[in-house]
Amino acid sequence: MTIQSAQQHSLLQLKILYDEREAANITDWVMEHITGKKKVARLLDKQQLLPNALITKLDSILQELATHKPIQYVLGEAWFEGMKFYVNRHTLIPRPETEELVNWIWEESKKSKIKNKKLLDIGTGSGCIPIALKKKIPELVVLSIDVSKEALEVAKQNADALQTDIILEHMDFLNEANWDRLPVADIIVSNPPYIKQSEHTHMANNVVDFEPSIALFVPDDDALLFYKKIALFGKSHLVKQGFIFLEINETLGKEVVELYESNGYEVVLKKDLQGKNRMVKVNLKI
């Protein structure tokens, strides 16, 4: 099997699962992963024969994709802010709106006069948020926590691979008894669970079946669980000039704003590039 025929075979298989554009994008990703060659190089070497071991590997990848398993989990990699992150079933797949959040924090941080800022990242997952921010703002002192030991192992692997100095700690943030172990921070950031359990029936199978439910879902009767806890935590752990940045459920923008305003915060609600209410910036009223 040549590189060209392998590409054609993969595209035909993936068109069964995805629309034509997405199938083409995933095919390119798979072929680059298999061959180690970018698209132009593969075109130049299209008649090159693939070793049997790579053909076997390609077949295995296509079989996994046929189960609707996300390509990021199949290959064990996801791109975020131009960097390749290792991901597995214990971590969410980094998404473009989270890149928007990171860049918003970066822009706001440049306006601040505070130097050597301390950042607390609640629910780090793959570590994509703190690692990207540390790359953009090298003077940041970063502590990232997560309730999942498995997620922290992934975050450590990414921090090491990307040569990023962040502190990782295993902790259940919802247990207020743990808060005394956490420092006062200039920036608090979180992409917490915010999807109601009842919403899972409207979600894509590749998300519900493969991504970690602990990082996705909250009880229907307490959809703002993490936002309430972070609002309370911020009163004792956010410096007066500091900010909290949060991703939110696009359907709960009004509720999140009202929650923080009722707790003595000023709130900016921001839409993502799709026009959805997806993030907030919060600071204590002075």
Residue frames relative to the residue before (quaternion, step in Angstrom):
aa qw qx qy qz dx dy dz
M 1.0000 0.0000 0.0000 0.0000 0.00 0.00 0.00
T 0.3034 -0.7579 0.5503 0.1755 3.59 -0.79 1.00
I 0.6778 -0.4507 0.3722 0.4460 3.56 -1.31 0.15
Q 0.6564 0.5203 -0.3123 0.4482 3.59 0.94 -0.87
S 0.7024 0.4553 -0.2834 0.4680 3.60 0.81 -0.93
A 0.6074 0.5418 -0.3478 0.4654 3.58 1.12 -0.63
Q 0.6334 0.5220 -0.3177 0.4748 3.55 1.04 -0.82
Q 0.6775 0.4918 -0.2972 0.4592 3.59 0.85 -0.92
H 0.6357 0.5311 -0.3145 0.4636 3.56 1.00 -0.88
S 0.6688 0.5043 -0.2976 0.4581 3.58 0.89 -0.94
L 0.6549 0.5212 -0.3141 0.4480 3.57 0.92 -0.91
L 0.6426 0.5205 -0.3245 0.4591 3.59 0.94 -0.82
Q 0.6593 0.5094 -0.3017 0.4634 3.57 0.97 -0.85
L 0.7250 0.4614 -0.2477 0.4473 3.55 0.89 -0.96
K 0.5637 0.5919 -0.3869 0.4270 3.60 1.18 -0.41
I 0.5681 0.5806 -0.3770 0.4450 3.57 1.23 -0.39
L 0.7487 0.4176 -0.1899 0.4785 3.57 1.11 -0.79
Y 0.8076 0.2116 -0.0527 0.5480 3.57 1.02 -0.85
D 0.5770 -0.5259 0.4589 0.4242 3.54 -1.29 0.18
E 0.7295 -0.4898 0.2560 0.4031 3.55 -1.23 0.49
R 0.6719 0.5045 -0.3085 0.4460 3.58 0.90 -0.89
E 0.6868 0.4678 -0.2925 0.4732 3.58 0.86 -0.94
A 0.6174 0.5436 -0.3444 0.4524 3.58 1.04 -0.75
A 0.6528 0.5110 -0.3094 0.4659 3.59 1.00 -0.83
N 0.6564 0.5138 -0.3102 0.4571 3.59 0.96 -0.87
I 0.6795 0.4800 -0.2907 0.4727 3.57 0.93 -0.90
T 0.6065 0.5500 -0.3493 0.4557 3.58 1.07 -0.72
D 0.6532 0.5070 -0.3128 0.4674 3.59 0.93 -0.87
W 0.6430 0.5267 -0.3142 0.4586 3.56 0.99 -0.88
V 0.6692 0.4992 -0.2947 0.4648 3.57 0.91 -0.96
M 0.6904 0.4868 -0.2919 0.4485 3.58 0.86 -0.93
E 0.6239 0.5104 -0.3451 0.4808 3.58 1.05 -0.64
H 0.6389 0.5263 -0.3179 0.4623 3.57 1.02 -0.82
I 0.6896 0.4913 -0.2749 0.4555 3.57 0.95 -0.92
T 0.7980 0.3441 -0.1549 0.4698 3.57 0.77 -1.05
G 0.3649 -0.7239 0.5001 0.3045 3.56 1.14 -0.59
K 0.6163 0.5473 -0.3311 0.4593 3.57 1.31 0.23
K 0.4545 -0.6493 0.5371 0.2889 3.58 -1.10 0.76
K 0.7399 -0.4558 0.2721 0.4132 3.55 -1.32 0.37
V 0.6664 0.5039 -0.3114 0.4529 3.61 0.87 -0.92
A 0.6579 0.5070 -0.3079 0.4641 3.57 0.95 -0.87
R 0.6430 0.5149 -0.3287 0.4619 3.59 1.02 -0.73
L 0.6259 0.5291 -0.3357 0.4644 3.59 1.06 -0.69
L 0.6674 0.4963 -0.2966 0.4694 3.56 1.00 -0.83
D 0.7705 0.3129 -0.1578 0.5324 3.58 1.10 -0.75
K 0.2162 0.8501 -0.4679 0.1084 3.59 1.22 0.46
Q 0.7004 0.4495 -0.2797 0.4788 3.62 1.11 -0.51
Q 0.4301 0.6958 -0.4690 0.3333 3.58 1.27 0.08
L 0.4029 -0.7188 0.5154 0.2353 3.58 -0.91 0.91
L 0.3645 -0.7123 0.5571 0.2222 3.54 -1.06 0.81
P 0.4907 -0.6361 0.4957 0.3301 3.61 -0.96 0.75
N 0.6465 -0.5433 0.3712 0.3862 3.58 -1.15 0.56
A 0.6202 0.5600 -0.3449 0.4276 3.58 1.02 -0.77
L 0.6789 0.4734 -0.2899 0.4805 3.59 1.03 -0.78
I 0.6029 0.5372 -0.3555 0.4707 3.59 1.10 -0.62
T 0.6384 0.5155 -0.3119 0.4790 3.58 1.02 -0.83
K 0.6504 0.5128 -0.3089 0.4675 3.57 0.97 -0.86
L 0.6424 0.5199 -0.3202 0.4632 3.58 0.97 -0.84
D 0.6490 0.5140 -0.3193 0.4611 3.59 0.91 -0.86
S 0.6416 0.5272 -0.3192 0.4567 3.57 1.00 -0.82
I 0.6437 0.5184 -0.3129 0.4681 3.58 0.99 -0.87
L 0.6741 0.4975 -0.2964 0.4585 3.59 0.88 -0.92
Q 0.6278 0.5271 -0.3352 0.4645 3.58 1.07 -0.69
E 0.6542 0.4949 -0.3144 0.4777 3.58 0.98 -0.78
L 0.6499 0.5150 -0.3189 0.4590 3.58 0.96 -0.82
A 0.6059 0.5773 -0.3473 0.4232 3.59 1.11 -0.64
T 0.6393 0.5055 -0.3242 0.4803 3.61 1.25 -0.35
H 0.4978 -0.6596 0.3930 0.4033 3.59 1.39 -0.01
K 0.3385 0.7205 -0.5200 0.3096 3.56 1.21 0.42
P 0.5091 -0.6719 0.4336 0.3183 3.62 -0.78 0.94
I 0.5961 -0.6007 0.4056 0.3453 3.55 -1.03 0.82
Q 0.6184 0.5657 -0.3483 0.4198 3.59 1.05 -0.73
Y 0.6837 0.4568 -0.2850 0.4926 3.58 1.02 -0.76
V 0.6116 0.5544 -0.3497 0.4430 3.58 1.05 -0.71
L 0.7629 0.3513 -0.1852 0.5102 3.57 0.89 -0.96
G 0.3819 -0.7375 0.4758 0.2896 3.59 1.24 -0.38
E 0.7035 0.4078 -0.2764 0.5122 3.56 1.08 0.65
A 0.0016 -0.7674 0.6410 -0.0102 3.53 -1.20 0.68
W 0.3516 -0.7443 0.5323 0.1976 3.55 -1.04 0.78
F 0.0661 0.7818 -0.6129 0.0940 3.55 -0.94 0.97
E 0.8367 -0.0413 -0.0163 0.5459 3.57 -0.72 1.09
G 0.7068 -0.4893 0.2596 0.4401 3.58 0.98 0.88
M 0.6477 0.4853 -0.3141 0.4963 3.59 1.29 0.20
K 0.3920 -0.7110 0.5346 0.2347 3.54 -1.11 0.71
F 0.1151 -0.7984 0.5907 0.0171 3.54 -0.71 1.17
Y 0.4116 -0.6515 0.5745 0.2758 3.52 -1.17 0.67
V 0.0259 0.7824 -0.6219 0.0222 3.59 -0.97 0.85
N 0.0005 0.7651 -0.6429 -0.0361 3.53 -1.28 0.45
R 0.7768 -0.3966 0.2292 0.4321 3.57 -1.30 -0.01
H 0.6148 0.5519 -0.3491 0.4422 3.60 1.26 -0.16
T 0.7441 0.3311 -0.1969 0.5457 3.59 1.27 -0.14
L 0.5261 -0.5987 0.4949 0.3463 3.54 -1.19 0.56
I 0.4809 -0.6143 0.5323 0.3286 3.53 -1.26 0.42
P 0.4519 -0.6908 0.4825 0.2930 3.65 -0.69 0.98
R 0.1713 -0.8158 0.5505 0.0470 3.55 -0.96 0.93
P 0.6796 -0.5267 0.3275 0.3919 3.59 -1.19 0.52
E 0.6463 0.5259 -0.3441 0.4329 3.63 0.97 -0.73
T 0.6081 0.5309 -0.3559 0.4709 3.57 1.18 -0.49
E 0.5822 0.5410 -0.3645 0.4853 3.59 1.15 -0.54
E 0.6257 0.5321 -0.3330 0.4632 3.59 1.04 -0.77
L 0.6348 0.5229 -0.3241 0.4675 3.58 1.01 -0.81
V 0.6457 0.5243 -0.3143 0.4577 3.59 0.91 -0.93
N 0.7009 0.4651 -0.2802 0.4625 3.59 0.87 -0.88
W 0.5875 0.5458 -0.3609 0.4761 3.58 1.16 -0.53
I 0.6464 0.5082 -0.3127 0.4755 3.59 0.95 -0.89
W 0.6427 0.5338 -0.3131 0.4516 3.56 0.97 -0.90
E 0.6710 0.4953 -0.2995 0.4635 3.59 0.88 -0.93
E 0.6816 0.4742 -0.2941 0.4734 3.59 0.91 -0.87
S 0.6228 0.5514 -0.3408 0.4381 3.59 1.03 -0.73
K 0.6349 0.5438 -0.3331 0.4361 3.59 1.04 -0.74
K 0.6470 0.5170 -0.3151 0.4635 3.59 1.19 -0.51
S 0.6168 0.5848 -0.3344 0.4072 3.57 1.19 -0.54
K 0.3873 -0.7191 0.5328 0.2216 3.55 -1.14 0.70
I 0.4987 0.6560 -0.4250 0.3747 3.57 1.29 -0.11
K 0.1854 -0.7758 0.5956 0.0948 3.56 -0.86 0.97
N 0.8131 0.2124 -0.1795 0.5114 3.57 -1.25 0.45
K 0.0779 0.8489 -0.5156 0.0859 3.54 0.93 0.95
K 0.2961 -0.7218 0.5991 0.1804 3.52 -1.20 0.69
L 0.1036 -0.7995 0.5913 0.0198 3.55 -0.81 1.06
L 0.1301 -0.7585 0.6350 0.0672 3.53 -1.03 0.91
D 0.1342 -0.7881 0.6002 0.0239 3.54 -0.75 1.15
I 0.1608 -0.8178 0.5508 0.0442 3.57 -0.49 1.23
G 0.8161 0.0938 -0.1215 0.5572 3.57 -0.54 1.22
T 0.0106 0.8918 -0.4521 0.0107 3.53 0.76 1.08
G 0.2273 -0.7926 0.5391 0.1716 3.62 1.06 -0.60
S 0.8395 -0.0940 0.1071 0.5244 3.57 -0.74 -1.09
G 0.5013 -0.6573 0.4241 0.3699 3.58 1.25 -0.27
C 0.3728 0.7721 -0.4663 0.2178 3.59 1.24 0.09
I 0.6618 0.5108 -0.3281 0.4398 3.63 0.92 -0.80
P 0.7346 0.4167 -0.2798 0.4566 3.66 0.59 -0.97
I 0.6358 0.5245 -0.3430 0.4506 3.59 1.01 -0.72
A 0.6613 0.4968 -0.3107 0.4683 3.60 0.91 -0.88
L 0.6737 0.4892 -0.3029 0.4637 3.59 0.96 -0.80
K 0.6322 0.5224 -0.3311 0.4666 3.58 1.02 -0.74
K 0.6254 0.5233 -0.3321 0.4741 3.58 1.08 -0.70
K 0.7088 0.4524 -0.2577 0.4760 3.59 0.97 -0.85
I 0.7832 0.1774 -0.0681 0.5920 3.58 1.08 -0.78
P 0.1948 -0.8518 0.4718 0.1180 3.61 0.37 1.22
E 0.6520 0.5364 -0.3292 0.4229 3.61 1.09 -0.60
L 0.4541 0.6920 -0.4511 0.3338 3.61 1.23 -0.14
V 0.2049 -0.7010 0.6658 0.1529 3.53 -1.19 0.73
V 0.0942 -0.8621 0.4972 -0.0255 3.56 -0.31 1.29
L 0.0314 -0.7438 0.6676 0.0124 3.52 -1.02 0.99
S 0.0619 -0.7943 0.6043 -0.0020 3.56 -0.80 1.06
I 0.0966 -0.8023 0.5882 0.0321 3.56 -0.93 0.92
D 0.0337 0.7765 -0.6291 0.0052 3.55 -1.27 0.44
V 0.4899 -0.6589 0.4905 0.2921 3.55 -1.14 0.67
S 0.6832 0.4760 -0.2696 0.4838 3.59 1.23 -0.46
K 0.3729 -0.7267 0.5341 0.2179 3.57 -0.66 1.10
E 0.6300 0.5472 -0.3300 0.4414 3.57 1.07 -0.77
A 0.6394 0.5121 -0.3209 0.4754 3.58 1.03 -0.78
L 0.6476 0.5239 -0.3211 0.4506 3.58 0.98 -0.80
E 0.6047 0.5405 -0.3538 0.4658 3.59 1.10 -0.62
V 0.6371 0.5074 -0.3199 0.4842 3.57 1.05 -0.77
A 0.6565 0.5176 -0.3109 0.4521 3.58 0.90 -0.94
K 0.6453 0.5129 -0.3204 0.4667 3.59 1.00 -0.81
Q 0.6341 0.5272 -0.3309 0.4587 3.57 0.97 -0.84
N 0.6761 0.4833 -0.2950 0.4714 3.59 0.97 -0.82
A 0.6377 0.5238 -0.3317 0.4570 3.58 0.97 -0.81
D 0.6601 0.4977 -0.3033 0.4739 3.57 0.98 -0.85
A 0.6812 0.5039 -0.2950 0.4415 3.59 0.86 -0.99
L 0.7514 0.3658 -0.1919 0.5146 3.56 1.07 -0.79
Q 0.4070 -0.7608 0.4325 0.2616 3.55 1.36 0.34
T 0.3961 0.7023 -0.4696 0.3596 3.50 0.83 1.13
D 0.3042 -0.7767 0.5320 0.1453 3.56 -0.75 1.10
I 0.2450 0.7321 -0.6033 0.2000 3.56 -0.27 1.29
I 0.4011 -0.6913 0.5482 0.2464 3.55 -1.22 0.57
L 0.1273 -0.7968 0.5897 0.0336 3.57 -0.88 1.00
E 0.0170 0.8139 -0.5783 0.0540 3.56 -0.86 0.97
H 0.4001 -0.7000 0.5455 0.2287 3.54 -1.04 0.88
M 0.2468 0.7744 -0.5436 0.2097 3.57 -0.66 1.09
D 0.3256 -0.6871 0.6127 0.2155 3.54 -1.20 0.67
F 0.2937 -0.7973 0.5016 0.1625 3.58 -0.20 1.27
L 0.6248 0.5671 -0.3522 0.4050 3.60 1.01 -0.65
N 0.6213 0.5012 -0.3378 0.4987 3.58 1.24 -0.34
E 0.3309 -0.7973 0.4715 0.1801 3.58 -0.19 1.30
A 0.5431 0.6204 -0.4031 0.3971 3.59 1.17 -0.37
N 0.6458 0.5312 -0.3178 0.4469 3.59 1.22 -0.43
W 0.5245 0.6983 -0.3982 0.2806 3.58 1.15 -0.44
D 0.5950 0.5794 -0.3693 0.4170 3.59 1.10 -0.57
R 0.6264 0.5432 -0.3322 0.4497 3.58 1.22 -0.39
L 0.6680 0.5108 -0.2876 0.4584 3.57 1.26 -0.28
P 0.4588 -0.7082 0.4673 0.2639 3.61 -0.98 0.80
V 0.5597 -0.5127 0.5072 0.4083 3.51 -1.37 0.12
A 0.1498 -0.8267 0.5417 0.0272 3.57 -0.86 0.98
D 0.4562 -0.6537 0.5321 0.2855 3.55 -1.27 0.52
I 0.7728 0.1104 -0.0518 0.6229 3.55 1.19 -0.67
I 0.0708 -0.7458 0.6612 0.0400 3.53 -0.99 0.93
V 0.0052 -0.8035 0.5945 -0.0313 3.58 -0.82 0.98
S 0.1049 0.7924 -0.5971 0.0674 3.54 -1.09 0.71
N 0.1208 -0.7049 0.6913 0.1026 3.49 -1.27 0.68
P 0.0111 -0.8729 0.4877 -0.0118 3.57 0.47 1.22
P 0.6422 -0.4532 0.4048 0.4672 3.59 -1.25 0.03
Y 0.0918 0.8288 -0.5458 0.0820 3.60 -0.80 0.93
I 0.5474 0.6025 -0.4105 0.4110 3.59 1.22 0.19
K 0.4397 -0.6919 0.5055 0.2693 3.59 -0.82 0.98
Q 0.6047 -0.5828 0.4030 0.3635 3.56 -1.04 0.78
S 0.6695 0.5271 -0.3014 0.4280 3.57 0.97 -0.87
E 0.6126 0.5800 -0.3464 0.4103 3.60 1.21 -0.43
H 0.5038 0.6902 -0.4242 0.2999 3.59 1.18 -0.35
T 0.6063 0.5776 -0.3587 0.4125 3.59 1.15 -0.55
H 0.6993 0.4443 -0.2636 0.4940 3.58 1.23 -0.40
M 0.5936 0.5971 -0.3455 0.4143 3.58 1.30 -0.01
A 0.6220 -0.5541 0.4089 0.3726 3.54 -1.24 0.52
N 0.5686 -0.6245 0.4201 0.3320 3.56 -1.04 0.81
N 0.6448 0.5404 -0.3422 0.4184 3.58 0.99 -0.72
V 0.6300 0.4816 -0.3321 0.5107 3.60 1.27 -0.30
V 0.7159 0.4726 -0.2618 0.4423 3.57 0.69 -1.14
D 0.7315 0.4596 -0.2436 0.4408 3.58 0.90 -0.92
F 0.8118 0.3120 -0.1312 0.4758 3.58 1.06 -0.62
E 0.6933 0.4561 -0.3109 0.4633 3.64 0.94 -0.66
P 0.5970 -0.6268 0.3617 0.3462 3.61 -1.03 0.78
S 0.4329 -0.7300 0.4673 0.2476 3.58 -0.60 1.14
I 0.5975 0.5872 -0.3609 0.4098 3.60 1.08 -0.67
A 0.7072 0.4334 -0.2514 0.4988 3.58 1.18 -0.57
L 0.6880 0.4964 -0.2669 0.4571 3.58 1.28 -0.21
F 0.8515 0.2923 -0.0755 0.4287 3.52 0.61 -1.24
V 0.1015 -0.7358 0.6662 0.0668 3.49 -1.35 0.62
P 0.6353 -0.5385 0.3725 0.4095 3.61 -1.17 0.43
D 0.5940 -0.5901 0.4154 0.3555 3.60 -1.08 0.69
D 0.7255 0.4485 -0.2502 0.4581 3.57 1.00 -0.80
D 0.7689 0.2185 -0.1649 0.5778 3.60 1.26 0.10
A 0.0177 0.8599 -0.5085 0.0410 3.55 0.80 1.08
L 0.7152 0.4216 -0.2445 0.5009 3.59 1.19 -0.53
L 0.1850 0.8435 -0.4913 0.1135 3.58 1.26 0.37
F 0.7394 0.4133 -0.2460 0.4711 3.60 0.65 -1.08
Y 0.6373 0.5343 -0.3365 0.4418 3.60 1.03 -0.70
K 0.6176 0.5276 -0.3374 0.4758 3.58 1.09 -0.69
K 0.6722 0.4981 -0.2982 0.4595 3.57 0.90 -0.93
I 0.6734 0.4867 -0.3031 0.4667 3.59 0.92 -0.88
A 0.6041 0.5476 -0.3546 0.4576 3.62 1.07 -0.67
L 0.6745 0.4772 -0.2862 0.4853 3.58 0.94 -0.88
F 0.6513 0.5298 -0.3050 0.4496 3.56 0.93 -0.93
G 0.6527 0.5540 -0.3167 0.4084 3.59 0.94 -0.88
K 0.5976 0.5908 -0.3660 0.3999 3.58 1.07 -0.60
S 0.7655 0.3179 -0.1819 0.5290 3.59 1.14 -0.57
H 0.7840 0.3521 -0.1575 0.4864 3.59 1.19 -0.42
L 0.6292 0.4816 -0.3564 0.4952 3.61 1.23 0.26
V 0.4402 -0.6842 0.5062 0.2860 3.60 -0.82 0.96
K 0.6748 -0.5384 0.3185 0.3916 3.58 -1.15 0.59
Q 0.7458 0.3695 -0.2110 0.5126 3.58 1.03 -0.73
G 0.5123 0.6978 -0.3821 0.3233 3.56 1.31 0.07
F 0.3119 -0.7455 0.5658 0.1638 3.54 -1.38 0.18
I 0.2300 -0.7052 0.6491 0.1685 3.49 -1.34 0.50
F 0.0877 -0.7798 0.6191 0.0293 3.57 -0.91 0.96
L 0.0067 0.8264 -0.5584 0.0724 3.56 -0.76 1.08
E 0.3339 -0.6534 0.6265 0.2630 3.52 -1.21 0.58
I 0.1252 -0.8117 0.5691 0.0395 3.56 -1.07 0.73
N 0.5828 -0.5163 0.4889 0.3934 3.51 -1.38 0.20
E 0.4897 -0.7073 0.4219 0.2863 3.58 -0.65 1.09
T 0.6733 0.4955 -0.2972 0.4615 3.61 1.16 -0.47
L 0.7260 0.4358 -0.2284 0.4804 3.59 1.25 -0.24
G 0.2410 0.8054 -0.5129 0.1740 3.59 1.15 0.48
K 0.6677 0.5065 -0.2978 0.4572 3.59 0.84 -0.97
E 0.6770 0.4996 -0.2940 0.4536 3.57 0.92 -0.92
V 0.6461 0.5086 -0.3245 0.4675 3.60 0.99 -0.79
V 0.6412 0.5186 -0.3222 0.4649 3.59 0.93 -0.85
E 0.6760 0.4920 -0.2957 0.4621 3.60 0.85 -0.94
L 0.6179 0.5521 -0.3420 0.4432 3.59 1.03 -0.78
Y 0.7309 0.4276 -0.2554 0.4666 3.58 0.75 -1.00
E 0.6276 0.5226 -0.3474 0.4608 3.60 0.99 -0.68
S 0.6670 0.4969 -0.3035 0.4649 3.60 0.98 -0.76
N 0.6969 0.4306 -0.2668 0.5076 3.59 1.27 -0.31
G 0.6566 -0.5726 0.2999 0.3888 3.58 1.19 0.50
Y 0.5416 0.6042 -0.4067 0.4197 3.57 1.17 0.54
E 0.3351 -0.6493 0.6271 0.2699 3.50 -1.37 0.29
V 0.1376 -0.8273 0.5446 0.0084 3.57 -0.90 0.95
V 0.1068 -0.7378 0.6619 0.0787 3.53 -1.15 0.79
L 0.1915 -0.7740 0.5977 0.0829 3.56 -0.74 1.12
K 0.0896 -0.8277 0.5540 -0.0008 3.58 -0.72 1.07
K 0.3568 -0.7154 0.5629 0.2097 3.54 -1.07 0.82
D 0.4277 -0.6615 0.5385 0.2992 3.55 -1.21 0.49
L 0.7364 -0.4281 0.2820 0.4415 3.58 -1.27 -0.02
Q 0.6360 0.5021 -0.3254 0.4873 3.58 1.28 -0.23
G 0.5449 -0.6476 0.3818 0.3714 3.57 1.28 0.08
K 0.5416 0.6165 -0.4004 0.4078 3.59 1.24 0.37
N 0.4971 -0.6323 0.5020 0.3179 3.58 -1.09 0.71
R 0.1081 0.8616 -0.4795 0.1266 3.58 -0.11 1.27
M 0.8168 0.1288 -0.0775 0.5570 3.62 1.16 -0.13
V 0.1500 -0.7769 0.6044 0.0924 3.54 -1.23 0.51
K 0.2121 -0.7013 0.6613 0.1609 3.50 -1.36 0.51
V 0.0774 -0.8210 0.5643 -0.0388 3.56 -0.73 1.12
N 0.0815 0.7797 -0.6202 0.0283 3.57 -1.03 0.75
L 0.5668 -0.6023 0.4445 0.3440 3.54 -1.18 0.59
K 0.4779 -0.6490 0.5065 0.3063 3.56 -1.02 0.80
I 0.2412 -0.7834 0.5613 0.1147 3.54 -0.88 0.98
